[in-house]
């Protein structure tokens, strides 16, 4: 979660630019915007005998579909098996897990 946070217009411009490069240069990469919720849905903190503290947080993810355009044909996209390529993608909960370790 240390990556730079972008506003929606910034993220949309970046994704459009990256996808245009992918089309112009025939790469196997395709980009989507992923939004990560600020509040974690679970958090576990553990402390081992050496004094190392490990925090694991699980947060919800959302694949963001731009307001303009549609779902399109995802069969050519390298990520065609991802949730963003499926009709019913918004009903499936997706999460990201982050782990942070501090040595005591």
N, C-alpha and C positions, 0 to 999 in steps of 0.2 A: 504494500500500500504506500510505498515511498515514491511512486511515480507522480509526476506533475499532474495536478487536476486541471481539467479544461472545462470551459463553459460549453454548453451545447453547440452554439455556433462555431466555436473553435474546433470542437471534436468533429462536427459535420464537415467542415472545410478540410480538415486533415484527412479524414476517411475518403472523401471524394477525390482529393489529390492523390492519395496512395492508390486508390482503385483505378484512377485514370492512368497512372504509371503502369499498373499491372496490365491494363488493356493495351497501352501503347507499346509495351516491351514484352508482351506475351509471357508473363511470369505465372507461376503456379500459386501465387498468393492472392488472397482476397480479404478485405478488411470490413469489419462491422464495428459499431459503437456499442460498448458494454458499459452499463451504469452499475455501480456497486453502491448498495445502501450504506449510509453512515453508521447506522445502529447494527450491532452484531445480533444474530439470533441465538448464538450460544458462545460461551467463553469458558475455557478451562485453564486454570493456573496450577502448575505442579512444581514442586521443589524437590530436587534430588539430594542425597546425603552430602554431596560436594558443595551444595549451596547454589546450584544452577537453577534459576527460575525459568520455566517455559510457559508461555502464554499462547494458547491456540484459540483463534476466533473464527467463527463461521458467519459469513454475511451473504445476503441474497444478491443475485446478479439479475440484470435485465438486459436483453438484447434490444437495442433501441432501433426502431424503424423510422427513417426520416418521414416528415409529413408529406413531402412530394414523392412521387414514384410509388411503386407497388412492390409486392413480394417478388415478382419476376420469376424467371426460370433458374433455379439453383442447381440444375443437374450438371452444369459445366463447372461449377464452383468447387475448388478443392475441399471445401467444408460442407459439401452437400449432405453429409450425414449428421451435421450439427442441428441442434434444436432450432436455430434461426432459419433453417431451410424447410422446416415442417409447418404444415398448416396450423397446427394446434400448439404452436410453440409457447404461447403466453400462459397456457394452463399448467405447464410443467415447471415446478420450482427448480431453479438452478442456484448453486451456491459456490462460493470460493472460500478456501480455508487458508488462513495466514498463521504463521508460527513465528514467534519472537523469543529469543533466548538471551537471558542476562546472566552473566557469571558473577557469583557472589564473592 
